[in-house]
Amino acid sequence: MAVSARSGTRTELRVGARQQQRLTLTPQVRQTIEMLVLPLTELRVRVQQELLQNPALEEVVEEEEEDSESEDVETERESEAEDGAPDDPDPMAEIDAEDFFQENQDNTGGLALGEEPPALERTLAAGRTLAQHLTEQLGPSVATEIERTIGLEIIGNLDERGYLDASVAEIAATLGVSEEQVEAIRRRILRFDPTGVAALDLAECLLAQLEAAGQSGGPLGRIVREHLDLVIRERFRELARVMGAEVAVVMRWVRRIGELDFRPGGQFAPGPDQIVVPDARVYLFNGEWRVEMSDGVPKLRTSPAYRAVLKTPDRHTPQEQAFAREAWVRAKGFQRSVQQRQETVRLVAEDIVRKQAEFLNRGIAHIRPLVLNDVAQDIGRAESTVSRVVSNKYLETPRGVIPFRRFFHSALSLRDGRQVSSEAVRARVQRIVGREDPEHPLADDQIVQLLDREGIMIARRTVAKYRKSLRIPSSNERRARYRNRAPGWTP
């Protein structure tokens, strides 16, 4: 109801209805979301913590599994009937009911940033993650549950470099909130440690670091905002001209920009001496690829002693009954979240393996284009659910331990109309350079021509992007290094 005054004498009452999207999260839904994002090492720690904190939650001994499952189903129905809770053992269904994991048809599921991900067959380790580091900072910086949920969604969509791997519009549509709300939290995370995470591009990442140092308003900020392309192309004389400064002065500015962190999330990349803990492994059985979930996550159940309390209310005080019911509901909810996480990871892994069987059989040249929505439709989950699952998860294959996310690549067109994975093309670029004459290295335009002869249509700037992501110097640098026999590069 609104009250308005007109001409200073007339008061008018108006009644109107307005539609408004609201995000409502139950503790069960929130817990399920957080479980989906956790890497395996953190999940194991989280399970052990809950076992210590909740006496109604127990680890199942192998020989007790069958009895435990049958008793659990019966007692769950009884307890939920007493509490008035719905008989719905699938927390993902509750998420859908809350419109939390909405399908976003505009999201292709590919990597959103311009830079291609690191090479596929890179073995990463499981140490302290960027997501864990940022989540710890998120708590004190948000005031509402909606802000926390938006923050977790942003953190869950960061790539290994620390850049946001989805657009603000996509996250807003997924959560059913406004883009302004998402952008406000993203800008807040941008100032977390390390400064520059959650940036949409390199310029924003560097500007956030300059702003933290109080230098965003000077020549460094101007270069990053307006002329970063000249720095990347090493057009320093042209940069000096547009900046109205001596080349020597400009070079000092450029060196200062070069001291900034271009990959703020990279400092959380594990060291080479650490070991990856894969969530699942792939093995060949009777000519077919199969998926087996890794051991190490305990099978959980609710305590028989607490079930007995719930079944015999006449033998216990109301306080004992209330305590037992609260602990039992919390334990059952936690058990559901772990089960749902494991089941969804398994479904995603199996679908990836089905789609990438040729890569497993024949190598990187045969990896196929794949986006998140392809998997989401196959397994009957929302695209945002798959996005969470592929974050910080690893698959052990005969070709190495590979992050789930590295199986997802955009497509490039072949001359005959077929499509090929960008990852396969990048591997082809690496092989071409590896076979070149070191005295006459190939320029990017020449690589484009070679790929064109193979039917691969690709722009020179894309070849340059792939070459840089593979840490291959330019043809001039390769020629100079070969002539000087400089260490550090083997053509």
Secondary structure, 3 states (H helix, E strand, C coil): CEEEEECCCEEEEECCCCCCCCCCCCHHHHHHHHHHHCCHHHHHHHHHHHHHHCCCEEECCHHHHHHHHHHHHHHHHHHHHHHCCCCCCCHHHHHHHCCCCCCCCCCCCCCCCCCCCCCCCCCCCCCCCHHHHHHHHHHHHCCCHHHHHHHHHHHHCECCCCCECCCHHHHHHHHCCCHHHHHHHHHHHCCCCCCCCCCCCHHHHHHHHHHHCCCCCCHHHHHHHHCHHHHHCCCHHHHHHHHCCCHHHHHHHHHHHHCCCCCHHHHHCCCCCCCCCCCEEEEEECCEEEEEECCCCCCEEECHHHHHHHHCHHHCCHHHHHHHHHHHHHHHHHHHHHHHHHHHHHHHHHHHHHHCHHHHHHCHHHCCCECHHHHHHHHCCCHHHHHHHHCCCEEEECCEEEEHHHHCECEEEECCCCEEEHHHHHHHHHHHHHCCCCCCCCCHHHHHHHHHHCCECCCHHHHHHHHHHCCCCCHHHHHHHHHHCCCCCCC
